[in-house]
Amino acid sequence: PVALGAFTSFPVMMSLLGLAVIFGLEKCRVPGGILLVIIAISIIGLIFDPAVKYHGLVAMPSLTGEDGKSLIFSLDIMGALQPTVLPSVLALVMTAVFDATGTIRAVAGQANLLDKDNQIINGGKALTSDSVSSIFSGLVGAAPAAV
């Protein structure tokens, strides 16, 4: 089920701490500050968060839930359409759209795939393939692939 989490939970507090440290390091112009914070927060999470379990540097994801049932195609459409959840769903959809658009635009510019009007050649096909991959990744419980 989809639900709002506790703002004072360990992951939220670590995220806010990491964000604050990133702002500080960026203000001090520390090279690689974002990567350093990601590594530090990950290590802190591995050590102190009981919900995080280390399974090695490379591990296959689990495709079953805690009850042993498959997570593939286990969708909660009605839960995602609740009025309290819709703003979050819309925010995630818009983030995915703008992320894909920006990535496709940048890659097309670097690959000289722009026409004389600076429009992406076959941009619609690129966005369609990204959308289809996002839909299917969601159906099987995976993260959407980058363009």
N, C-alpha and C positions, 0 to 999 in steps of 0.2 A: 504494500500500500504506500501511496505517496503521502507524506506528511511533512510539516515544518519541524526542523530540529531545534534543539536548545541552543540559544545564543551563547551560553556560558560553557558549552561543551569543550573538551580538550582540542579537537580539530579546529573549531572556529577560533578559539583563543590563539592557537599556534599560527593560524592563517593571518589573523590580525597582527600578531607580533612580527611575523615574517614581512608583511606589507609595510609596517612601520620601519623595520630595519632596512628594507629595500629603499624606502624614501630617504632615509638618513644616508645610506651609502651612495645613492645617486646624487644627493646634495653635496656630498664630499668628493664626488667624482671618482669613486673607487672602481677601477676596471674589473669587470667580471662580478660585480656586486650581486646581481640578480642570481647568477649561478651559485655563488657562495651561499646565499641565503637559502636557496632551494636545497642544497646539499645539507646545510646545517639543520634546517627544519625537518628534513627527512630522517636524519640521524636521531634527532631528539624524539621524533615520533616513534621510530623503531625501538628506542630505549624505554620511553615512558608511557606510551599508549598501549594498554593491554589489548585493545581491539586489533592492533597491527601485529601480524605474525610474519616473520622472515622465512621465506621458502627458497632461499638461494638467489643468486644473481639472475638466473634465467629459470622461469617456471611456467608451465602451461596453466592457463586460467581454468578455474573450475566452472563447468557448465551445469552444475547441479546446485540447488539451494540447500539450506540446512536440513530440510525434510527429505532430501534425496531425490526430489523431483527435478526434471529438466527445466532449465531456465529459458530454453529456446522457445520462442513464440508464447511465452507467458506474459501477456500484456494485460495491463489494467487500464483500459481505455476510459471507462467511466470514472475511475479515480483521477485520471489526468484531466478530465473535463470538468472537475469540480470548480466552482467559481473562485475558491481561494487558491487553487493551483494554476489556473489559466494564465495569470501574469507571469509566473515562472516559466511555463511552457512557451509562451509568446517570446519572452526574453531569450530563451535558449534557441528557438527557431530563428529569431532575428540575428542572434550572434552567429549562428551557423551560416546564414545567408550572406552576411557582410564579410565574414571570414573567408568564405569561398570566393566571393566576388573580388575581394582585395588580393587574394592569392593568385587567382586566375589572371587578374589585370597585371600584377607584377611579373608573373612568369611570362605572359604574352609580350609584355614590353621588353623583357630581357631576351626573348627568343625571336624578336622582330616579327611577331605575328599580329601586327596592327595594320589596318588598311590606311589609305591616305587621309581618312577622317579621324584617325586614332581610335577606331572601333576595333574590338577584338574579333579576329577572323574565327568564325565558328564558335563564338562565345556562348551561344545558346546551347550547343551540343555539350560544351564543357560543363556548363552549369547543370544541365540535365543529368549527365553522368555522375556528377557530384551528388545531386539530389537522390538519385537511385541508390548510390552506395550508402548514403546516410540512412535511407529508409531500411535497406536490408541489414545494415549493421545494427540498427535499433531493434529489428525483429529477432535477431539472434543474441542480443544483449552485449554487443561489442561497441566500442567507440567508433565514430565515423572516421573514415580515412581522410588524410589530407589530399588535396588536389594534386 
